[in-house]
Amino acid sequence: MQTHLSLSVWAALLTLGSMLFLPSSPWWGKQIARLGSKPVVLWALGGYGASFMLLGLGSLLLATNAVTGVVGLAY
């Protein structure tokens, strides 16, 4: 399956997800101080996994041309 997205677009998507952590890091620090590190790490890993599942679902929809008319990224 091909999504017709270049490697630079994929790299930008993954970089954007990583960069969104920076503005929220003070909030995560407060949560660790309040709840402890284990629950916060589990929540963060769950959110990270969910974001990759959504990225995979989006790429699957692009590859099967299910959202070609809605999103102009396919071509």
C-alpha positions in Angstrom: 0.0 0.0 0.0 1.2 3.5 -0.8 0.0 6.7 0.6 1.7 8.9 -1.9 3.2 10.9 1.0 6.9 11.7 0.8 9.4 10.8 3.4 9.7 14.5 4.4 5.9 14.6 5.1 6.1 11.5 7.4 9.2 13.0 9.1 7.3 16.3 9.7 4.3 14.4 11.2 6.5 12.5 13.6 8.5 15.6 14.5 5.3 17.6 15.1 4.1 15.0 17.5 7.4 15.1 19.4 7.5 18.9 19.5 4.0 19.1 21.0 5.5 17.6 24.1 7.6 20.6 24.8 4.9 23.1 25.7 3.1 20.5 27.8 6.2 19.4 29.8 5.5 21.7 32.8 2.0 20.2 33.1 3.5 16.7 33.0 6.0 17.6 35.7 3.1 18.8 38.0 1.3 15.6 37.4 4.3 13.6 38.4 4.7 15.6 41.6 1.0 15.1 42.4 0.3 11.5 41.3 3.8 9.9 41.2 5.7 8.8 38.2 4.3 5.4 37.4 0.7 6.4 36.7 1.8 9.4 34.6 4.2 7.3 32.6 1.5 4.8 31.9 -0.9 7.5 30.8 1.8 9.0 28.6 2.6 5.7 27.0 -1.1 5.0 26.4 -1.5 8.4 24.7 1.6 7.8 22.6 0.3 4.5 21.5 -3.1 5.9 20.7 -1.5 8.7 18.6 0.4 6.1 16.6 -2.7 4.1 16.1 -4.5 7.2 14.7 -1.5 7.9 12.5 -1.7 4.3 11.2 -5.4 4.5 10.6 -5.0 7.8 8.7 -2.3 6.3 6.5 -4.5 3.3 5.9 -7.4 5.5 4.9 -5.1 7.5 2.6 -3.6 4.3 1.1 -7.1 2.9 0.3 -8.2 6.3 -1.1 -11.0 6.4 1.4 -10.4 10.1 2.2 -9.0 11.3 -1.1 -11.8 13.8 -1.8 -11.9 15.0 1.8 -8.2 15.5 2.3 -6.1 16.8 -0.6 -3.0 15.0 0.6 -3.3 11.9 -1.5 -1.9 13.5 -4.8 
